[in-house]
Amino acid sequence: MAKFKATSNVVFIIDDEEIQFDENKKYEIEEQNAVELNAKGLLAHPELSPFFVPIDETDEAEE
């Protein structure tokens, strides 16, 4: 699992279930899943892509 921050409010359908992600909220997501969701988001809303950006430890230490 890796930590990602959502860059906008978005809903994805994952395993036939709607999952909402809130802008600027941090999530622990499998890295491959984040890559796949970003790819799906790029097709649907390229102007908002990427939807998830990785958070590294230096980013967290600054907060």
N, CA, C and O of each residue as an XYZ file, in Angstrom:
252
protein
N       0.838     -1.175      0.000
C       0.000      0.000      0.000
C       0.884      1.239      0.000
O       1.961      1.268      0.595
N       0.394      2.247     -0.681
C       1.104      3.521     -0.734
C       0.102      4.625     -0.408
O      -1.109      4.431     -0.515
N       0.619      5.775     -0.013
C      -0.246      6.899      0.331
C      -0.375      7.833     -0.865
O       0.610      8.198     -1.506
N      -1.625      8.208     -1.145
C      -1.938      9.111     -2.243
C      -2.892     10.176     -1.743
O      -3.636      9.971     -0.783
N      -2.855     11.323     -2.414
C      -3.797     12.400     -2.126
C      -4.679     12.579     -3.355
O      -4.184     12.615     -4.481
N      -5.978     12.691     -3.136
C      -6.910     12.943     -4.232
C      -6.804     14.410     -4.640
O      -6.759     15.294     -3.784
N      -6.765     14.665     -5.941
C      -6.615     16.033     -6.431
C      -7.952     16.710     -6.719
O      -8.003     17.914     -6.973
N      -9.036     15.930     -6.678
C     -10.373     16.492     -6.869
C     -11.387     15.520     -6.278
O     -11.052     14.384     -5.945
N     -12.619     15.974     -6.152
C     -13.689     15.078     -5.710
C     -14.051     14.181     -6.883
O     -14.317     14.663     -7.984
N     -14.061     12.879     -6.644
C     -14.313     11.950     -7.737
C     -14.970     10.689     -7.186
O     -14.750     10.301     -6.039
N     -15.778     10.065     -8.030
C     -16.387      8.782     -7.692
C     -15.960      7.787     -8.754
O     -16.110      8.037     -9.950
N     -15.429      6.664     -8.312
C     -15.069      5.576     -9.209
C     -15.923      4.370     -8.859
O     -16.300      4.187     -7.702
N     -16.227      3.551     -9.849
C     -16.912      2.287     -9.600
C     -15.837      1.211     -9.526
O     -15.139      0.932    -10.501
N     -15.723      0.618     -8.343
C     -14.715     -0.409     -8.087
C     -15.455     -1.650     -7.609
O     -16.172     -1.604     -6.609
N     -15.283     -2.754     -8.319
C     -15.976     -4.007     -7.977
C     -17.483     -3.781     -7.838
O     -18.099     -4.230     -6.872
N     -18.068     -3.084     -8.810
C     -19.510     -2.795     -8.863
C     -20.009     -1.956     -7.690
O     -21.204     -1.962     -7.392
N     -19.122     -1.243     -7.030
C     -19.497     -0.388     -5.904
C     -18.955      1.015     -6.147
O     -17.796      1.182     -6.527
N     -19.805      2.032     -5.926
C     -19.352      3.416     -6.073
C     -18.521      3.811     -4.861
O     -18.978      3.705     -3.723
N     -17.302      4.267     -5.111
C     -16.400      4.702     -4.050
C     -16.085      6.177     -4.287
O     -15.611      6.550     -5.360
N     -16.346      7.004     -3.293
C     -16.098      8.442     -3.399
C     -14.755      8.790     -2.772
O     -14.413      8.306     -1.693
N     -14.005      9.632     -3.463
C     -12.739     10.152     -2.965
C     -12.872     11.669     -2.891
O     -13.339     12.304     -3.837
N     -12.463     12.242     -1.776
C     -12.596     13.678     -1.549
C     -11.294     14.409     -1.823
O     -10.212     13.927     -1.488
N     -11.413     15.578     -2.438
C     -10.254     16.401     -2.786
C      -9.395     16.690     -1.554
O      -9.901     17.006     -0.477
N      -8.085     16.573     -1.747
C      -7.060     16.844     -0.731
C      -7.060     15.876      0.447
O      -6.317     16.080      1.407
N      -7.869     14.839      0.392
C      -7.859     13.828      1.444
C      -6.833     12.757      1.077
O      -6.627     12.451     -0.098
N      -6.199     12.198      2.100
C      -5.169     11.181      1.881
C      -5.786      9.789      1.965
O      -6.661      9.524      2.789
N      -5.304      8.905      1.085
C      -5.807      7.535      1.029
C      -4.634      6.575      0.914
O      -3.616      6.891      0.299
N      -4.786      5.398      1.514
C      -3.827      4.319      1.303
C      -4.424      3.403      0.249
O      -5.463      2.776      0.457
N      -3.742      3.342     -0.887
C      -4.225      2.591     -2.041
C      -3.056      1.779     -2.580
O      -1.908      2.222     -2.540
N      -3.357      0.588     -3.083
C      -2.332     -0.175     -3.791
C      -1.857      0.684     -4.962
O      -2.670      1.274     -5.673
N      -0.557      0.751     -5.158
C      -0.008      1.621     -6.201
C      -0.584      1.292     -7.573
O      -0.904      2.199     -8.341
N      -0.721      0.007     -7.888
C      -1.264     -0.389     -9.185
C      -2.712      0.081     -9.337
O      -3.120      0.485    -10.426
N      -3.486      0.031     -8.260
C      -4.876      0.513     -8.315
C      -4.924      2.007     -8.593
O      -5.760      2.463     -9.373
N      -4.041      2.773     -7.970
C      -3.997      4.218     -8.215
C      -3.650      4.503     -9.675
O      -4.225      5.403    -10.287
N      -2.719      3.743    -10.228
C      -2.342      3.912    -11.635
C      -3.546      3.612    -12.532
O      -3.817      4.353    -13.478
N      -4.259      2.537    -12.237
C      -5.428      2.167    -13.041
C      -6.543      3.213    -12.933
O      -7.171      3.560    -13.934
N      -6.785      3.711    -11.720
C      -7.821      4.731    -11.549
C      -7.441      6.023    -12.264
O      -8.298      6.675    -12.860
N      -6.164      6.398    -12.211
C      -5.713      7.587    -12.942
C      -5.910      7.403    -14.441
O      -6.290      8.345    -15.136
N      -5.653      6.192    -14.950
C      -5.831      5.924    -16.379
C      -7.308      6.024    -16.768
O      -7.638      6.601    -17.804
N      -8.194      5.465    -15.943
C      -9.637      5.568    -16.211
C     -10.086      7.026    -16.156
O     -10.865      7.476    -16.996
N      -9.593      7.750    -15.170
C      -9.953      9.154    -15.028
C      -9.474      9.998    -16.188
O     -10.154     10.937    -16.604
N      -8.300      9.666    -16.714
C      -7.756     10.399    -17.856
C      -8.680     10.283    -19.062
O      -8.853     11.246    -19.809
N      -9.273      9.112    -19.253
C     -10.191      8.919    -20.374
C     -11.488      9.703    -20.181
O     -12.013     10.281    -21.133
N     -12.001      9.723    -18.959
C     -13.289     10.368    -18.696
C     -13.163     11.880    -18.523
O     -13.992     12.637    -19.028
N     -12.133     12.314    -17.815
C     -11.965     13.742    -17.504
C     -10.492     14.127    -17.578
O      -9.849     14.309    -16.544
N      -9.952     14.252    -18.782
C      -8.515     14.558    -18.904
C      -8.125     15.886    -18.264
O      -6.978     16.060    -17.853
N      -9.067     16.825    -18.176
C      -8.746     18.131    -17.595
C      -8.504     18.042    -16.088
O      -7.900     18.947    -15.511
N      -8.956     16.982    -15.448
C      -8.785     16.815    -14.000
C      -7.681     15.827    -13.640
O      -7.379     15.627    -12.464
N      -7.094     15.226    -14.629
C      -6.097     14.178    -14.394
C      -4.759     14.766    -13.965
O      -4.410     15.849    -14.436
N      -4.007     14.123    -13.113
C      -4.282     12.854    -12.438
C      -5.176     13.069    -11.220
O      -5.185     14.145    -10.622
N      -5.920     12.037    -10.867
C      -6.813     12.121     -9.719
C      -6.099     11.808     -8.413
O      -6.508     12.273     -7.348
N      -5.038     11.025     -8.495
C      -4.278     10.654     -7.299
C      -2.809     10.963     -7.513
O      -2.228     10.598     -8.535
N      -2.215     11.638     -6.542
C      -0.777     11.914     -6.588
C      -0.143     11.285     -5.353
O      -0.717     11.326     -4.265
N       1.040     10.705     -5.525
C       1.694     10.065     -4.383
C       2.110     11.082     -3.328
O       2.449     12.224     -3.636
N       2.074     10.644     -2.097
C       2.548     11.452     -0.976
C       3.814     10.780     -0.469
O       3.804      9.596     -0.130
N       4.891     11.531     -0.420
C       6.102     10.933      0.146
C       6.274     11.397      1.585
O       5.571     12.299      2.042
N       7.197     10.787      2.285
C       7.371     11.094      3.705
C       7.770     12.544      3.952
O       7.420     13.098      4.995
N       8.486     13.175      3.033
C       8.870     14.573      3.246
C       7.650     15.478      3.170
O       7.579     16.478      3.884
N       6.678     15.138      2.303
C       5.435     15.908      2.233
C       4.684     15.828      3.557
O       4.169     16.836      4.043
N       4.621     14.643      4.138
C       3.903     14.463      5.396
C       4.612     15.148      6.553
O       3.958     15.659      7.463
N       5.929     15.166      6.532
C       6.691     15.778      7.618
C       6.481     17.289      7.660
O       6.550     17.898      8.728
N       6.225     17.896      6.498
C       6.031     19.342      6.419
C       4.702     19.773      7.012
O       4.544     20.936      7.384
N       3.735     18.854      7.109
C       2.391     19.218      7.589
C       2.297     19.271      9.068
O       1.230     19.563      9.609
